[in-house]
Amino acid sequence: MREWVLRRLHGPRTVRRRLTLLYSALFVVAGALLLTFVYLLAQTTAGGSAAPGMSTQVVGGTPAVNAPTLTAVAEAARSDQLHQLVVYAVIALAVMAVASLALGWLMAGRVLSPLRTMTASARRISADNLHERLAVTGPDDELKAVADTFDAVLARLEGAFEAQKQFVANASHELRTPLTLQQAIVDVTLADPNAPVRVLRAALARVRAAGQEQERLIDALLTLARSQRGLERREFVDLATVVEERLRGVEPAVRARLESAPVLGDPQLVERLVVNLTDNAVRHNLPAGEGSWVSVWTGLDARGRPGLRIENSGPVIPADQAAGLFQPFRRLGAERVGKRDGLGLGMSIVAAVVAAHGGRVRARTRPQGGLVVEVSLPPYAPAEHRNPAYTAPVV
């Protein structure tokens, strides 16, 4: 029995139990203060008046009861009444305290009922049914705000799960394509027992090329994973210097206006950002001799944030496809048929690197054809590094 009582007293401290105790404690304190006020008021009022039911009769000009006796009787009656008031008040407060426990328990259960429903619904939701929502209706109170926030988190989780599934499917396909090609080349070559040396060498060269494509894809996937993991180190990097080194010997001609753009970040990831954007601008351009061009700008924007803008000529891109370019394995046109140009991870790596540095990247199409990509990174301009007058030579 003793252990059962101790378990009850020290059981799980549920919110309903705490609310019940809080309601009851507040009621007892408020009731005690009210009774104390009534007692003091009664004591003050009774002290300034005669005892009830007592009067002084005058017979022939002489009082029938002398004043000291009357005062003592009135004082005794007043003391008895105050004592009875205190006893009745304490009994009433004790009874109402017990009643407040029951009422507090019921009210706390009623208030927490939507929360129990939300908890039961949340427990039913798993990775297999992330499409379900709490969808709490009712007044726009704190509980509904919690439910709406939870629904928003579920929506983001559902999107992340779907993106992860799509990424795994695309990565599997991209990795399987070179393997299938290698297998086909080997099978065809082995099917001819009298294949000359030149055929065997050509087959080996094609197998080696497919292996190199796999290696590039794996390196890109590792870079993407590293970018999404966040920054492991931070060093001073000037975007103007990185871009200037990258643009040496680049074709087609590049119009560059490079001003100092200091950034505190990972030098290797920043370099990968610049390489991917410049390669993308050069690869997805007009053929040589048809007026192809690339324009690059680095510097500080109006808010003092270092930025990079790359603009190029090229085929006309639908405006609604610009945002999707940052998705992994997203290519314009036929994605997996015909000649593939690139791995489809360059722009997604750019987005991951920018997000790791706390910046933003935006792509917009040009009506005449081509693309404009703008990168904005958090400001970093210590006195020992910043040199606003620096301007890199035009490439």
C-alpha positions, 0 to 999 in steps of 0.5 A: 500500500505504501509503495502504491501511494508513493507511486501515485504521489510521484507518478508521471507529471502530466500536463493535466495533473499540473494544470489541475494542481495549479487551478486548485492552488490558485482557487485556495489562495484566492479563497483564503484571501477573500475570507481573510478580507471578509473576516477583517471587514466583519471584525471592524464593523462589529467592533463599532456597533452594539451587540445585536438584540441588546438595548438599554431601557430607561426607567425613571431616567435610570438605565435598567442595565449598566454600561460595563455589563452591556459592553461585556455581553456585546463583546462576547457575542461578537467574539462568538459570531467571528469564531463561527464565521471562521469555522464555517469559512474554513469548512466551506474553503476545504469543501470548495478546494476538493471541488476545485480539484475535480473541476480543475481535472475536468477543465484541464482535460477539456482544454487538453483534448485537442492536444491529445487528438493531435498527439494520436494523429502525429503518432500515426504519421510515419515515413509511409504516410507523410501526406497526412496532416493534422488539419486542426480546425477551430479558433486561431489559438495557440493549439491551432498554431502548433498544429499548423506549424507541425503540418508545415514541418510535415510538408517540408519533410514530405518534400525532402523525402520525395526529393531524396527518393528522386535523387537516389533514382536519378543517381542510380540511373546515372551510375548505371548508364556507364556500367551498362555501356561498359558491359555492352562493349565487353560483351560485343568484343568478346563475342568475336574471338578473332577480333583484331588488336585495333578493335580490342584497343578501341573497346578498351578506350571506350571502357576507359572513357565510361570509367572516367565518366563514372569517376567524374560523376562520383566526384560531383556527388561527393562535392554535392554531399560535402557542400550540403554538409556545411563548411568545415573551415573558413578562410578569406577568399576574394571572388575577383581573384578566383574568377580571374584565375579561372577565366585565363584561356577561356573560349569564347571571349569573356567580358569581365568587370572584376572588383574586389569581393571578399568572402569568408568561406571554404576556398575549395568550395568557392573555387568549385562554385566559380568553375561550375558557373563558368563551365556552364556558361561556356558549355551552354552557349551558341556555337563558335562564330555565331556571336557567342559571349560570356559576361562576368562581374564580381563586386559589392552590391548596394547592401555591401554583400559580395556577389558574382554575376555570370551572363551568357548568350545561348538558346532561348530557355523558357522562363519557368525552367530557370528555377529547376536548373538547380535541381540535381540531374536536371537538364534542358531538353532530352535528359537521357536520350541522345548526347548528354552534355554534362553530368547534370549536377553543376548547378545543384552543386552551386546552390549547395555551396551558396547555401553552405555559405549562407548566401542566395543564388538566383537564375533568370532567363534572357528573352534573346537567349541565354541565362543570367546567374546571380550569387550573393554571399554574406559580407566580409570586409576586414580592414586588412583585406578589403581594398575597394580600389582594386580592379582586376584587368579585363580578360 
